[in-house]
């Protein structure tokens, strides 16, 4: 059986890993936005407009992930108090 202390440590480790993955999420979202935009620009010959649009969409998705992680961290801090 696991003790309550071990469960708390496991939960804190999971929360730390979740926060650490935010940077990766942001990078992937921006890269995918850029990649899709490049592909669509080549397909429709609209260089660089679709790349810029999808790059901005990727940046917005990255910031959404950042805000979600901040909200989770804030609620986690409140629960531990």
C-alpha positions, 0 to 999 in steps of 0.5 A, a space after each residue: 500500500 502507498 501512504 498519503 505522503 507518497 501519493 502527495 509526492 507523486 501528485 507534485 511530481 506529475 504537476 511539475 512534469 505538466 508545467 515543464 511540458 508547456 514549453 514543448 507544447 508551445 514550440 510544437 504548436 508554433 512549429 506546426 502552425 508554421 509548417 501547415 502555413 508553408 505547405 498551404 502557401 506552396 499549394 495555393 501560391 499565396 506566399 507568405 500570407 497563409 504561413 503568417 496566419 497559421 504561425 499566429 494561430 500556432 502562437 495563440 495555441 501555445 499561449 492558450 496552453 500556457 494560460 491553462 497550465 498557469 490556471 492549473 498551477 494556481 488551483 494546485 497551490 490553493 488546494 495545498 494551502 
